[in-house]
Amino acid sequence: MKIQSEVEHYILKNKPKDECGIFGISCDPEAASLTALGLHALQHRGQDSAGIVTSDKNNFFAHRGMGQVSEVFSDVSLFHTLKGEISIGHNRYGTTGESALKNVQPLFSELSIGGIAIAHNGNLTNTHHLKDKLIKSGSIFQSTSDTEVILHLLSTANGTLLERLTYALNSIRGAFSLLLMTKDSLIGVRDPFGIRPLVLGKYKNSYVLSSESCGLDIIGADLVRDIEPGELVIIKKNRIESFKPFKTTQLRPCLFEYIYFSRPDSILQGRNVYEVRKKIGEELATENSGDKNKIDIVVPIPDSGNASALGYSEKIQKPFEFGIIRNHYTGRTFIQDSTSIRHLSVKLKHNPNLSSFKNKNIALIDDSIVRGTTSIKIVEMLRNCGVKSIHMRIASPPVKFPCFYGIDTPTKEELLASKYSIEKIQNYIGVDSLSFITLNGVYRALGFKKGRNNESPAFTDHYFSGDYPVELIDQESGSFPSQLSLLIEAKK
């Protein structure tokens, strides 16, 4: 339906989505510096802005800015002003929504029970519904971030901090990992499905919370465990208390974290991301058993295709070559704002190693195809190098459905696999053959022998299946800003 399509397009394009990095530490005199290091390790999760808030138990101190961590915190003297032994930090990635200093996290607010800072990884699916109610009751919003809704819910609730948190958390829907900080405590929360990651670590006498375990590694902290789905932990001094504020929980972490977003050296839910990607490559080769007879070399599209390409190469017993060299000083292409910039970014990001390709039959391995922009440009570059044939193999199923849980995929009409068959995508990209791993193949790589179809889904895989575990309240109810309502009314 055209109007529903316009609603989806508006919501996806204008809400600030947050597939971000969060890091927090308690009870350490160098809390701000350690948080900055943690954010450096989580830089792949967000390059648009960064911020840190600290507390010395009496006052809060903050610094936020646009850009990467090294840019925002380039002045070492800043860490002398970020006083205190408790700190939380946030990386936000560039999106098609509004990039503005007012949306840079952690956000801070003075409540009747004291000051509180919050950092959010994920996305709420009932933001507009809640925001309309809060505005009608007198709330005034300072940003366009869905995270601010949580602060207003805490403000309007009654009781202790725990009671207010329980009320706020049971009001919101979506995917979220949260870090909150009061003047003397660090708080971590993971949504009831555990869609977005959050891990607990130990550094000397301090507890650490991080989006990924690589954030712990950089400061020498030990990984203790994953925060459980629907768990709320309150860390005060060197003590930790665990609460379960949600009535029901079910672990269904985001499958795309393993395929693409997380750093390969991270451990999520006990699984090393690199090993999972390598096993996905092995399954991809198993599902394309005839490739052994028509491939000369295996070439990954770096960097997220590397591990899968290695597993694929070992399985078909063909040489693995770094035939494409990546410039690591550019951002991710599929989350850039405009089409022209995405095209330019591909050229800046990848360059062929000419000597590898002449008269070769190549298996080109990538983690996913979203819009197809990167794939088209890389295939063009390889054709110009004199390759004999290009056989593209994708280490994820076709991405057919948009994400409303915090990864900035395009609207459904922009997703290549939602519009075209595999044969049409093959022709569009310009390769000699194209194959995607099946969803069951990904599940087998994760250790599920029967695959997804014969077991209850253990992961959130809506990109491929259309199975959204959390209700899409704003998207399904038509709860969206008034300017879009006027636009649609004018078109009726």
C-alpha positions as CSV (number, residue, x, y, z in Angstrom):
1,M,0.0,0.0,0.0
2,K,1.5,3.3,-1.1
3,I,0.6,5.3,2.1
4,Q,2.0,2.6,4.3
5,S,5.2,2.6,2.2
6,E,5.5,6.4,2.8
7,V,5.1,5.9,6.5
8,E,7.8,3.2,6.6
9,H,10.1,5.4,4.4
10,Y,9.6,8.4,6.7
11,I,10.2,6.6,9.9
12,L,13.3,4.8,8.6
13,K,14.8,8.0,7.1
14,N,14.1,10.4,9.9
15,K,14.5,8.6,13.2
16,P,18.0,8.6,14.6
17,K,18.8,4.9,14.6
18,D,21.4,3.7,17.1
19,E,23.4,0.6,16.2
20,C,26.0,2.2,18.4
21,G,28.8,1.4,20.9
22,I,28.4,1.9,24.7
23,F,30.9,1.5,27.4
24,G,30.9,2.1,31.1
25,I,33.1,1.6,34.1
26,S,32.7,2.0,37.9
27,C,35.1,2.5,40.8
28,D,38.3,3.5,38.9
29,P,40.2,6.8,39.2
30,E,40.9,6.8,35.5
31,A,37.3,6.1,34.5
32,A,37.1,8.7,31.7
33,S,40.4,7.6,30.1
34,L,39.4,3.9,30.2
35,T,36.0,4.7,28.7
36,A,37.7,6.6,25.9
37,L,39.9,3.5,25.2
38,G,36.8,1.3,25.3
39,L,35.0,3.6,22.8
40,H,38.1,3.4,20.5
41,A,37.7,-0.4,20.4
42,L,34.0,0.0,19.6
43,Q,34.6,2.6,16.9
44,H,33.3,0.3,14.2
45,R,29.9,0.6,15.8
46,G,29.7,4.3,15.3
47,Q,31.7,7.0,13.7
48,D,29.3,10.0,13.7
49,S,29.8,11.3,17.2
50,A,31.1,10.3,20.6
51,G,30.6,11.4,24.2
52,I,31.5,10.7,27.8
53,V,29.8,11.6,31.1
54,T,31.5,11.1,34.5
55,S,30.6,11.5,38.1
56,D,32.7,12.3,41.2
57,K,29.6,11.5,43.5
58,N,28.9,15.2,43.8
59,N,28.9,16.5,40.3
60,F,28.6,15.3,36.7
61,F,31.0,16.2,34.0
62,A,30.5,15.7,30.3
63,H,32.2,16.2,26.9
64,R,30.5,15.3,23.6
65,G,31.2,16.1,20.0
66,M,30.7,15.2,16.3
67,G,33.3,12.8,14.8
68,Q,35.3,9.8,15.8
69,V,36.6,9.3,19.3
70,S,40.2,10.4,18.4
71,E,38.7,13.7,17.0
72,V,36.2,14.4,19.9
73,F,38.9,13.6,22.6
74,S,42.0,14.8,20.8
75,D,42.8,17.2,23.6
76,V,44.3,15.2,26.4
77,S,43.6,17.9,28.9
78,L,39.9,17.1,28.6
79,F,40.4,14.0,30.8
80,H,41.5,16.3,33.7
81,T,38.1,17.9,33.5
82,L,36.2,14.6,33.3
83,K,36.5,13.9,37.0
84,G,35.2,10.9,39.0
85,E,35.4,7.2,39.3
86,I,32.2,6.4,37.3
87,S,31.9,6.9,33.6
88,I,29.8,6.0,30.6
89,G,30.5,6.6,26.9
90,H,28.7,6.3,23.6
91,N,29.6,6.1,19.9
92,R,26.9,6.9,17.5
93,Y,27.1,6.1,13.8
94,G,26.1,8.4,10.9
95,T,22.5,7.7,9.7
96,T,20.0,9.0,7.3
97,G,18.3,10.8,10.2
98,E,19.5,13.9,11.8
99,S,23.1,14.2,12.8
100,A,23.3,17.0,15.3
101,L,25.1,17.8,18.6
102,K,21.7,17.7,20.4
103,N,21.5,14.0,19.7
104,V,25.0,13.1,20.8
105,Q,25.0,10.8,23.8
106,P,25.2,10.1,26.7
107,L,22.2,12.3,27.4
108,F,21.9,13.9,30.8
109,S,18.9,15.1,32.9
110,E,18.3,16.3,36.4
111,L,15.4,14.4,37.9
112,S,13.7,14.9,41.3
113,I,15.7,11.9,42.6
114,G,19.0,13.4,41.2
115,G,21.0,13.6,38.0
116,I,21.1,10.7,35.5
117,A,23.0,10.1,32.3
118,I,22.0,7.5,29.7
119,A,23.6,5.9,26.6
120,H,21.6,3.7,24.3
121,N,22.4,1.1,21.7
122,G,19.4,0.0,19.7
123,N,16.1,1.5,18.6
124,L,12.6,1.8,20.1
125,T,9.6,0.8,18.0
126,N,7.0,2.8,19.9
127,T,8.9,6.2,20.1
128,H,6.3,8.3,18.4
129,H,3.4,6.7,20.3
130,L,5.1,7.4,23.6
131,K,6.4,10.8,22.6
132,D,2.9,12.0,21.6
133,K,1.5,11.0,25.0
134,L,4.4,12.7,26.9
135,I,4.1,15.9,24.9
136,K,0.4,16.1,25.6
137,S,1.1,15.7,29.3
138,G,3.5,18.6,29.3
139,S,7.0,17.1,28.5
140,I,9.3,19.2,26.4
141,F,11.9,17.4,24.2
142,Q,15.3,18.8,23.5
143,S,16.4,16.2,20.9
144,T,15.0,14.0,18.2
145,S,16.6,10.9,19.8
146,D,14.3,8.1,21.0
147,T,16.6,7.8,24.0
148,E,15.2,11.0,25.4
149,V,11.8,9.3,25.7
150,I,13.3,7.0,28.4
151,L,14.5,10.0,30.4
152,H,11.0,11.5,30.3
153,L,9.5,8.2,31.4
154,L,11.9,8.1,34.4
155,S,11.0,11.7,35.2
156,T,7.2,11.2,35.1
157,A,7.3,8.0,37.1
158,N,7.1,7.7,40.9
159,G,9.1,5.9,43.5
160,T,12.7,4.8,43.8
161,L,15.1,4.7,40.9
162,L,14.5,1.0,40.5
163,E,10.7,1.5,40.5
164,R,11.0,4.3,37.9
165,L,13.3,2.1,35.8
166,T,10.9,-0.8,36.0
167,Y,8.1,1.5,34.9
168,A,10.1,3.0,32.0
169,L,11.5,-0.3,30.7
170,N,8.0,-1.9,30.7
171,S,6.7,1.1,28.7
172,I,9.2,0.9,25.8
173,R,9.3,-1.6,23.0
174,G,12.2,-2.4,20.7
175,A,15.8,-3.5,20.8
176,F,18.0,-1.8,23.4
177,S,21.1,-2.1,25.5
178,L,21.3,0.8,28.0
179,L,23.9,2.2,30.2
180,L,22.7,4.7,32.9
181,M,24.7,6.5,35.5
182,T,23.7,8.2,38.7
183,K,26.1,10.1,40.9
184,D,27.3,6.9,42.6
185,S,26.1,3.9,40.5
186,L,26.5,2.4,37.0
187,I,23.4,0.6,35.6
188,G,23.2,-1.7,32.6
189,V,20.0,-3.1,30.9
190,R,19.4,-5.5,28.0
191,D,16.0,-5.8,26.3
192,P,13.8,-8.9,27.0
193,F,15.0,-10.6,23.8
194,G,18.7,-9.7,24.1
195,I,18.6,-8.4,20.6
196,R,21.4,-5.9,21.1
197,P,24.6,-7.1,22.8
198,L,26.0,-6.1,26.3
199,V,28.7,-7.8,28.2
200,L,30.0,-7.6,31.8
201,G,33.7,-7.5,32.5
202,K,36.0,-7.1,35.5
203,Y,39.0,-4.7,35.6
204,K,41.0,-4.8,38.8
205,N,38.4,-3.9,41.5
206,S,36.0,-2.4,38.9
207,Y,33.1,-3.7,36.9
208,V,32.9,-2.8,33.2
209,L,29.9,-2.9,30.8
210,S,30.6,-2.9,27.0
211,S,28.7,-3.5,23.8
212,E,31.3,-6.1,22.8
213,S,34.1,-8.0,24.5
214,C,36.7,-6.2,22.4
215,G,35.9,-3.2,24.5
216,L,37.1,-5.1,27.5
217,D,40.2,-6.4,25.8
218,I,41.6,-3.0,25.1
219,I,41.9,-2.1,28.8
220,G,42.9,-5.6,29.9
221,A,39.6,-6.4,31.6
222,D,38.3,-10.0,31.9
223,L,35.0,-11.1,30.3
224,V,32.7,-12.3,33.0
225,R,29.5,-13.0,31.1
226,D,26.9,-11.6,28.8
227,I,24.2,-9.6,30.4
228,E,21.1,-11.8,30.2
229,P,18.0,-10.9,28.1
230,G,15.8,-8.7,30.3
231,E,18.4,-8.2,33.0
232,L,19.1,-5.0,34.8
233,V,22.3,-4.8,36.8
234,I,23.1,-2.0,39.3
235,I,26.8,-1.6,40.1
236,K,27.7,0.5,43.2
237,K,31.3,0.7,44.3
238,N,32.5,-2.9,43.7
239,R,29.2,-4.6,44.3
240,I,26.8,-5.8,41.6
241,E,23.0,-6.5,42.0
242,S,20.9,-8.2,39.3
243,F,17.2,-7.6,38.7
244,K,14.6,-9.0,36.2
245,P,12.1,-6.1,35.6
246,F,10.4,-7.9,32.7
247,K,7.6,-10.5,33.0
248,T,8.9,-12.7,30.1
249,T,12.2,-13.0,28.4
250,Q,13.6,-15.1,25.5
251,L,17.2,-14.9,24.2
252,R,17.1,-14.0,20.5
253,P,20.3,-11.9,19.8
254,C,20.7,-10.1,16.5
255,L,22.0,-12.5,13.8
256,F,23.5,-9.6,11.8
257,E,25.9,-9.0,14.7
258,Y,27.6,-12.3,13.9
259,I,27.5,-11.8,10.1
260,Y,28.6,-8.2,9.8
261,F,28.5,-5.7,12.6
262,S,30.6,-7.0,15.5
263,R,34.3,-7.0,15.5
264,P,35.7,-10.5,14.5
265,D,37.7,-10.8,17.8
266,S,34.6,-10.3,19.9
267,I,32.8,-13.1,21.8
268,L,29.0,-12.9,21.8
269,Q,27.0,-15.3,23.8
270,G,30.0,-17.6,24.1
271,R,30.7,-17.7,20.4
272,N,33.8,-16.1,18.8
273,V,32.6,-14.0,15.9
274,Y,35.6,-14.9,13.7
275,E,35.0,-18.6,14.1
276,V,31.3,-18.2,13.3
277,R,32.0,-16.3,10.1
278,K,34.6,-18.9,9.1
279,K,32.1,-21.7,9.6
280,I,29.5,-19.7,7.6
281,G,32.0,-19.7,4.8
282,E,32.4,-23.5,5.1
283,E,28.6,-23.9,4.9
284,L,28.5,-21.6,1.9
285,A,31.0,-23.9,0.1
286,T,29.1,-27.0,1.1
287,E,25.9,-25.6,-0.4
288,N,27.8,-24.8,-3.6
289,S,29.7,-28.1,-3.9
290,G,30.3,-27.6,-7.7
291,D,32.5,-24.5,-7.1
292,K,35.6,-26.6,-6.6
293,N,35.6,-27.4,-10.3
294,K,35.2,-23.9,-11.6
295,I,37.1,-21.6,-9.2
296,D,40.8,-20.7,-9.4
297,I,41.1,-18.3,-6.5
298,V,39.0,-17.1,-3.6
299,V,38.9,-13.3,-3.0
300,P,37.1,-11.7,-0.1
301,I,35.6,-8.2,-0.1
302,P,37.4,-6.9,3.0
303,D,37.1,-6.7,5.9
304,S,33.8,-8.4,6.9
305,G,34.1,-11.0,4.1
306,N,37.6,-12.2,5.1
307,A,36.7,-14.9,7.6
308,S,33.9,-16.4,5.5
309,A,36.2,-16.4,2.4
310,L,38.9,-18.2,4.4
311,G,36.4,-20.9,5.5
312,Y,35.0,-21.2,1.9
313,S,38.6,-21.4,0.5
314,E,39.6,-24.2,2.9
315,K,36.5,-26.2,2.1
316,I,36.9,-26.1,-1.7
317,Q,40.7,-26.3,-1.4
318,K,41.4,-23.3,-3.6
319,P,43.9,-20.5,-2.9
320,F,42.8,-17.6,-0.7
321,E,44.1,-14.2,-2.0
322,F,43.7,-10.7,-0.8
323,G,42.9,-9.5,-4.3
324,I,41.2,-6.4,-3.1
325,I,43.0,-3.9,-0.9
326,R,40.9,-1.9,1.5
327,N,41.6,1.7,2.7
328,H,40.8,1.6,6.3
329,Y,40.4,5.3,6.6
330,T,36.9,5.5,5.2
331,G,33.5,4.8,6.8
332,R,31.1,2.0,6.0
333,T,29.4,2.6,2.6
334,F,25.9,1.3,3.1
335,I,25.2,3.7,5.9
336,Q,26.3,6.8,4.0
337,D,23.7,9.5,3.5
338,S,23.5,10.0,-0.3
339,T,23.8,7.8,-3.3
340,S,26.6,9.9,-4.8
341,I,28.7,9.7,-1.7
342,R,28.1,5.9,-1.5
343,H,29.5,5.5,-5.0
344,L,32.5,7.7,-4.2
345,S,33.1,5.8,-1.0
346,V,33.3,2.5,-2.8
347,K,36.2,3.9,-5.0
348,L,37.9,5.3,-1.9
349,K,37.5,2.1,0.0
350,H,38.6,-0.7,-2.3
351,N,41.3,-1.1,-4.9
352,P,42.1,-4.3,-6.9
353,N,45.5,-5.9,-6.6
354,L,46.0,-6.2,-10.4
355,S,48.4,-9.1,-10.5
356,S,46.0,-11.5,-8.8
357,F,43.2,-11.5,-11.4
358,K,44.4,-11.9,-15.0
359,N,42.5,-14.8,-16.7
360,K,41.4,-16.2,-13.4
361,N,38.0,-17.6,-12.4
362,I,37.3,-15.9,-9.1
363,A,35.0,-16.7,-6.2
364,L,34.2,-13.2,-4.8
365,I,33.0,-13.5,-1.2
366,D,31.1,-10.8,0.7
367,D,29.1,-10.8,3.9
368,S,25.9,-9.4,2.4
369,I,24.2,-7.5,-0.4
370,V,22.1,-4.6,0.7
371,R,21.6,-2.0,-2.0
372,G,24.2,-3.6,-4.3
373,T,26.2,-0.3,-4.7
374,T,29.5,-1.8,-3.4
375,S,29.1,-5.0,-5.4
376,I,28.6,-3.3,-8.8
377,K,31.6,-1.0,-8.4
378,I,33.9,-3.9,-7.3
379,V,32.8,-6.1,-10.2
380,E,33.5,-3.3,-12.6
381,M,37.0,-2.9,-11.2
382,L,37.6,-6.6,-11.5
383,R,36.4,-6.8,-15.1
384,N,38.9,-4.1,-15.9
385,C,41.7,-6.3,-14.5
386,G,41.1,-9.0,-17.1
387,V,39.4,-11.7,-15.0
388,K,38.0,-14.7,-16.8
389,S,34.8,-15.0,-14.7
390,I,33.4,-13.8,-11.4
391,H,31.3,-16.1,-9.2
392,M,29.9,-14.1,-6.3
393,R,29.1,-16.0,-3.1
394,I,27.3,-14.2,-0.2
395,A,27.8,-15.3,3.4
396,S,24.3,-14.3,4.4
397,P,20.8,-15.0,3.0
398,P,19.2,-12.3,0.8
399,V,18.4,-9.2,2.9
400,K,14.7,-8.7,2.1
401,F,13.3,-6.8,5.1
402,P,14.3,-3.6,6.8
403,C,15.6,-3.4,10.3
404,F,13.6,-1.3,12.9
405,Y,15.8,-2.5,15.8
406,G,18.8,-0.3,15.3
407,I,20.8,-1.2,12.2
408,D,20.4,1.4,9.5
409,T,19.3,-0.8,6.6
410,P,17.3,0.9,3.8
411,T,13.6,0.9,3.3
412,K,12.2,-2.3,1.8
413,E,11.9,-0.8,-1.7
414,E,15.6,0.0,-1.6
415,L,16.7,-3.5,-0.6
416,L,17.8,-5.3,-3.8
417,A,16.7,-8.7,-2.6
418,S,13.2,-7.5,-1.8
419,K,12.6,-6.4,-5.4
420,Y,14.6,-8.9,-7.5
421,S,15.1,-12.6,-7.9
422,I,18.7,-14.0,-7.5
423,E,18.9,-14.2,-11.2
424,K,18.0,-10.6,-11.7
425,I,20.4,-9.5,-8.9
426,Q,23.2,-11.5,-10.7
427,N,22.5,-9.6,-13.9
428,Y,22.2,-6.3,-12.1
429,I,25.6,-6.7,-10.4
430,G,27.2,-8.2,-13.5
431,V,28.6,-11.4,-12.2
432,D,28.7,-14.8,-14.0
433,S,27.0,-16.6,-11.1
434,L,25.5,-15.6,-7.7
435,S,24.6,-17.6,-4.7
436,F,23.6,-16.8,-1.1
437,I,23.9,-19.1,1.9
438,T,20.6,-20.3,3.1
439,L,19.2,-19.3,6.5
440,N,19.5,-22.9,7.6
441,G,23.1,-22.8,6.6
442,V,23.8,-19.9,8.9
443,Y,22.1,-21.7,11.7
444,R,24.2,-24.8,11.1
445,A,27.3,-22.6,11.2
446,L,26.1,-21.5,14.7
447,G,25.8,-25.0,15.9
448,F,22.2,-25.8,15.2
449,K,22.2,-29.1,13.4
450,K,18.7,-29.0,12.1
451,G,18.7,-25.3,11.1
452,R,16.0,-22.7,11.7
453,N,13.1,-24.5,10.1
454,N,13.1,-27.4,12.6
455,E,13.8,-25.5,15.7
456,S,12.4,-22.4,17.3
457,P,14.4,-19.4,16.1
458,A,17.3,-18.8,18.4
459,F,18.2,-15.5,16.9
460,T,16.5,-12.4,15.6
461,D,16.8,-12.9,11.8
462,H,14.0,-10.6,10.5
463,Y,16.3,-9.2,7.8
464,F,16.0,-12.5,6.0
465,S,12.8,-14.1,7.3
466,G,10.5,-11.1,8.0
467,D,10.0,-12.5,11.6
468,Y,10.0,-9.4,13.8
469,P,10.1,-10.6,17.4
470,V,9.2,-7.2,18.9
471,E,5.9,-5.5,17.9
472,L,6.4,-2.6,15.4
473,I,4.0,-0.2,17.1
474,D,4.9,3.0,15.3
475,Q,5.2,1.3,12.0
476,E,2.0,-0.7,12.1
477,S,-0.3,1.8,13.9
478,G,0.7,4.8,11.7
479,S,2.0,6.7,14.7
480,F,4.2,9.2,13.1
481,P,4.9,12.9,13.2
482,S,2.3,15.4,12.2
483,Q,4.2,16.8,9.2
484,L,4.0,13.3,7.5
485,S,0.3,13.1,8.3
486,L,-0.2,16.4,6.4
487,L,1.9,15.1,3.5
488,I,-0.2,11.9,3.2
489,E,-3.5,13.8,3.6
490,A,-2.5,16.1,0.8
491,K,-1.8,13.1,-1.5
492,K,-5.1,11.4,-0.8
